[in-house]
Structures are given as structure tokens and as C-alpha cells.
Amino acid sequence: MKRVRPIRFVQRSLLPLGAACVVANGVREALGAAVAAEAAVRLFPPARPDAQGWSVILRDARVYALCGPSADAVLILRTEDAAAIAAAAFGERESVSPALSALECAALDRVMAILAAQFGAICGGAPRVERMTEPGQLATFFELQIERPVRARVGVGLRRDPVPIPDKVLREDDLADIPMTLRARMEIGRMPAAALASLEPGDIVPIGGGLGRAALTAAGRTLALGEVGVSGNRYALEIL
């Protein structure tokens, strides 16, 4: 017996999984270099938590803001995760206390700045990083679980899914010096099919009504209409 479930709509993140994978790989490499140890990072795919979910994610969390031209993001560290990463910065494999000293806070901030530089695939360029107390409204969330050299989780929140920004937008001035091939196509009149089929090299085809109207084209597109004639010793087209 088949069971029919009621329809429901679920919000899904539009952040490309490939972009999150690029960030995860960058974080793994940067973290390993920062703590001088082999690192392993597991990625949990992007999602869109509801208000209650965000409340749990941000509760008693240490938050770093990342500002870039494509998107703004935040790095979210729970107390135990911040202590674990701070311990790794000093070559330790587990934290002694969740309360961080001033020296441990400074070391943690440096490590997070190194990790923040890996978010170019999402934020664009090299995002600016700074501590913040109130992250504001967030939309997309994914998580990086560090499995070596310590066990910790780094949450990533985005205010919106990123919008790609082209490196440069073409303007009319950028195309002004590009040479183009122009053609003038002129109607010379009507001719019986038999006469057209009998044409041979050297034959002279009369132009009905004298000079004719022509179309100026480039790449198959009509740019202007005019009249074909002679100016000095050269054929010419007068734009009408």
C-alpha cells in the first residue's frame, strides 16, 4: 500500500557545492600550514536554517565577519571549538580550558585571519576579516568539521547566496578601435532567370534606373541605407 505525503516547500541554498568544496580544501591546506601539522577537514553541504536553527548555531559563539565584493560571510566558532583551534596554534592536541587567555585569543584571531583568506571563491577576492558581536540576519549555512590535528567545527554563515561579479564590464570605448569589415549591397534591378543563367565572365549587366540604393552591412547586419555612386576616382556610398 502506497502512502501519499502532503506537499511541503523546503528552502534550499543556492550556494554552489563546488564553491564550498574549494573553500574546504583551502581551509585544510591553510590550517595545516598554520599549525605545522597535517590537517583533515570534512564539509557538510550548504543549508538554510530557520530562525530557531540560527539561534542554536549562534548561541555563545565567537563570530568573525568576512566582507568581500561578491558576498558577506561570517565564521562561527562555538566555545569548545575556539579553544581547540587555539590549542592547535600552540602545537597542543586538546585544550586545557574553554576559557581563552589574551595570548590564546590573539593566536586564534591570527589563525582565523589565515582561514578567512581562503574564502575568495565565495566572497570574491581577499575578504576583510574582523571580530563582531552581532552577526545580524543570515541566510545560508554550511559547516567545516576539522578532524585533524584537533577536532573542532567552523560554521560559515552567508547573508545571501553570492552573486558573481565579472572582472570587467565592456564599454563602447573598449570596442572603438576594433576593425570591422563593411559591405555595401546594391539592388541593380530585375533579370529573367534564363539571362541570369547565361551570364559569363566579361558580360556587362545594366543597372536599372542609374545609380541604385544600397544597404551598408557588417557581419550580416544592416547598419544604414544609402545610394551608391562615384566620388573622385573611387566608388562611394552616400548615407541617406
N, C-alpha and C positions, 0 to 999 in steps of 0.2 A: 504493500500500500504506500503510495507516494504522499508525502506531506508537503503542502504548499505554505511557504512562509510569507508573511506580509512584507510588502516592499518597503525599503527604507533607503535613505540617501546618506552616504558617508563622505565627508570631506577628505580629499586626498591631496598630498603635497605635489606641486608641480616641479619641485626641485629635481633636476635630472640625477638619477642614481650615479651616473658616471662622474658628475662633479663632486659628489660626496666621496666617491672612491678615490679620486685624485687627492682630495684633502686628507683622507685617512692615510694614504701612502706617504704623503708629505709629512704628516704628523709623526708617523712611525720613524722615518729617516731622521727628522729633526730632533725628536725626543732621544733617539739612540745616541746622536752626536752630542746632545746637551748633557746627558748624564754618563757618557762614556760607557755604555752598556748596550747589548743587543735588545731591541725593543720589539714587541709584538702588539698589534692593535687590531681589534675587531670592530667592524662597523655594523651598527643597527640602522636600517634604512629610514629615510625621512617619513614623518607622520605629522598630523595636525591635531595636537591635543586640544581638548575642550578646556573651559575655564578652570574646572576642578583639577584637571591634569596639570595645567600650568602652575596652579597653586602648590601642588605637591612637588613639582620639579624645582621651583624657585625657593622653597622653604629653607631658610637658614643657609642659603647658597652664597658663595663668593662669585661675583659676576664681573666679567671683563667685556667692555664694548669694543667692537671692531667696526670701523667706519670705512667704506670703500665706495667707489663711483658706481658700481653695479648694485650693491645691496649692503645693508647694515646687519650685523650679526652680533650675538653675544656668546661668550664662553661661560659655561655654568659649572662651578665646582662645589659639590657638597663638602661638608666639613671634613669627613674622613678621607675623601678623595684629595682634597687640597693638602692634607697632612701627608698622605702617601707620596704625592709628587714632590713635595718639599723635601721629604726624606731621601728620595731618589736623587735629588740635586746634590746631596751631600754624600752620595755613594752608599746610603743605607737601603735595606730591602723592606723595612717596615718602620712605621712611625712609632715614636715613644708616647706621644700625647697628641690628641687632636687640636689642642691649643697651640698656635704658632707663635714663636718668638719674632721679634722685629727682624732678626737676621734671616730666619726661615721665610718670613713674608717677602723680604727683598729677593731672596733666591727664587721663590715661587713666581714672583712677578717677572723675573728675567726669563724663566722657562716658558711662561705663558706668552711673553712677547715673541719668543722664538717660534712657538707653535702657531701664533696668530699670523706670522708671515707666510704660512702655508695655505692660507685661505684665499689666495688670489683667484682660484677657479670659481669661487662663489661671490666674493666681494669685489673682485676686479683690482688689478694692480697689487700694491702692498698696503693693506689696510692699516689705519692708525688704531692703536690699542690703548685703553685706559680703564682703570677701575671705576666701577659705578655702583651705586646702592639701589637704584630703582630702574630696572630694565625697560619698563613700560610695556605696551602691548606687543606680543609676539605671535607669530603665525605657525611657521614650520619648525619642527624639532627633529634632530637626529642625535645619536649618541655614539661616542667613540669609547670602547672599553679597552683600557690598557691591561694587557695580561702579563707582560714582562717589561722592565725588570721589577715592577711593583704592580699590584692590582689596584686599579683606580678607574673612574669613569669621568669623561669630559663631555658634558652636554653642550649642544650647539643649537641656539635659537635664532631664527631669522624673522625680521619684521615683515617681510614679504618674500615671495619667491623672486629670485634675481631676474632682472631684465637685461639681456645682452646689450652692451654699448659698442657700436662699431669704432674701430681705431680712428677712422677719419671719414667724414661725410664729404662726398664730392660736391663741388660748387661749379657754377658756369665758368669761372675763371680757370679752374683746373683743366677744362676741356678746350679752352680757347685756342691753343696752339697745335691741336691735333689736326693734321692734314686730312681732307676728305675729297673723294672723287665725285665731281659733279657731272651730270649728263643732261643735255637738252634734247628732248624728244619732240619732234615736229610732225604734224599730220600734213601729208603732201597731196591728199585727195583720194579719189576712188579709182580703181582699175579693175577691169574684168579679170577673172581668175585665169582665163586662157593666156592673156597678155602677161600676167604676173609669172605664170609657169614658163613662158618662153624667154624670160629675161636672161641675158648673157653678159659677161664682163665687157665693159665698154659701152653698153646701151645707155642712153640718156632718158631719164624719167622726168617728165614735165611736172612742175609744181603748180597745182591749180590755184588760180587767183593770185599769183605773185607770191610775195613773202607770206609765210604762214605762222600761225600761232603755235607756241611750243610750251612744254612743261619742263621746268628745271627740277631734277630729281637727284637724290643722294641715298644710296643704299635701298633703292626701290621706293622711297617715299617722296611724294611731291612737295617741294618747298615753295615754289612760286610759279606763276604763269607769265608768259611774255611773248614777244614777237621776234622771230629770227631775221637777221639782216647782216649787213657788212658795215664795219667801221674801219676806215682806212684800208689796210690790206688784210684784215682779219675778220673772220666770221664773228658775229656778236649776237647777244640775246638781250633785248630791252625788256626789263621787268615792267609789267603793266600794273 
